Amino acid sequence: MVEDGQIKTTVSPFAIREGEIKTFDGKDGYVSINQIIHKINLGHISDVHFKILDLVNEFEFLTSRQIYQMLIHKGVDIKSQDKLNTKLDQLVKTKILTRYYFTSEEGKGIYRVYCMEKMGKYLLNSKEVECKWQPTDNTKPVALMKKRLAGNQVIVAYMRKSKNFANYKVRTTITAKMNGKTFKGHGEVTIAKGGKSLSLIFESVRREEDWEEKFVERMRLYKDFLENFVPFDSGYEARPQLIFVCEDDKHMVETFKEIVKAGLEMEKVKVYFTTDLKQNAESLDKSLTEFAKNETTGKFAAKNVEFKILE
């Protein structure tokens, strides 16, 4: 597998493309549960297959690269990316998982997106593992899938590269205090050092249709939550750090401008920005950007954040 630092692309695989659609690449037809049980009894579906299934159940949408990196981090001996791809093919053929790829005016996407299928849910239920998946979950639009993929990629990056990584949540639930509305972020990582810990909430922003309006609506909720925060709101002992995950550097600027235009700056709460491709760096200690105001000129300028706890 190509290492993160060797990836040369300048455009995120999770960026929105013009006219993009998702295309089914799973298995049609019928597979019975008895066929699945037979394959398990023969050892054709093993513990490694179940570990893959657990990951997809937890993260909802994953690429094979993300699955491979997480399995390696968790100590699963998967041998190689090719070996993993063979196991993924087996899971798709038995309708335990299914997959899609994206197609746009630029052509066919270079990766597949794996998600749950009905046989996977049956198997998880048999092991008393919670699985909230419904068939309609696989009908989610491209933008929502890519938001999840981008958020998952950040979790994978911190899991593998931050020495102070403690744990993660895929679906963090937050309640805007004054508004009263409950919403979900696109990922959370907790980092810890010297007896102190900090939760990082990641919100993935994509250039989908009307993205500016959708982003401002989300930012209002975050502003409500963060500015009115007291310990243990939404389960956090201390106020978490909000980080927006954008498609590229230009998109970071565009996103920040939407905050300013809507008057949603937070005087006492810092907000950081990052991009999909910054997660490929060898170290994450310079992956965050802050827009700081020059008190003399009144203008904002981007600067890298030296976030030492991330080392």
URQUI-V647911 format. One record per pair of residues at least 12 apart in sequence whose C-alpha atoms are under 6 Angstrom apart, sorted by the first residue. I is the first residue (numbers start at 1). J is the second residue. Records with the same first field share a line. If there is no record, write none. Layout:
I->J  J
//
This chain:
4->280
5->280  281
14->146
15->247
16->207
19->104
20->103  104
21->102  103
22->101  102
23->100  101
24->100
25->99  100
26->92  98  99
27->93
56->115
60->115
61->114  115
62->113  114
63->112  113
95->117  119
96->117  119  120
97->115  116  117
98->114  115  117
99->113  114
100->112  113
147->204
151->186  187  204
157->279
162->310  311
163->311
164->191  192
165->191
166->190  191
167->189  190
168->188  189
169->187  188
170->187
171->187
172->184  185
174->234
176->221  224  225
177->225
185->203
186->202  203
187->202
188->200  201  202
199->240
200->240  241
201->242
202->243  244
203->244  245
204->244  245
205->245  246
242->271
243->272  273
244->273
245->274  275
246->275
247->275  276
248->275
272->289  290
273->288  289
274->288
285->307  310  311
286->306
288->304  305
289->303  304  305
290->302  303
//
